[in-house]
Amino acid sequence: MTASAETATRGQPLFWVLLVCSSLTTLVALGFFLLGLADGTVSEFNIVLWVALLGVLSLSVFGGWLLFRRSRWVLALLVLSLSALPGLLAALFLGMLWLSNPHWQ
């Protein structure tokens, strides 16, 4: 096994974690978009922002997967971390709020 193949094998679990987190972040944003379409809060005023946000998130997931398939795993990890890390930080914050049960008085 060469050094690059060994390093790529070590990067695979991190790639799959970032891919799942990035995909979940994209699905949550898509869910909020669809809910906004249903209740009318997504209008012609802000639909360009929503389309741009969903486009960047989708390109991050697809670009990371495509780069990984072409053996550019370091770039794939960087691209996926653009959308996965904010989602992970938001989940960590919500989990911390849920566990600590703060009083907001």
Secondary structure, DSSP 8 states (H G I E B T S, - for coil): --HHHHHHHHHHHHHHHHHHHHHHHHHHHHHHHHHHHHHT-S-TTTHHHHHHHHHHHHHHHHHHHHHHHTT-HHHHHHHHHHHHHHHHHHHHHHHHHHHH-----
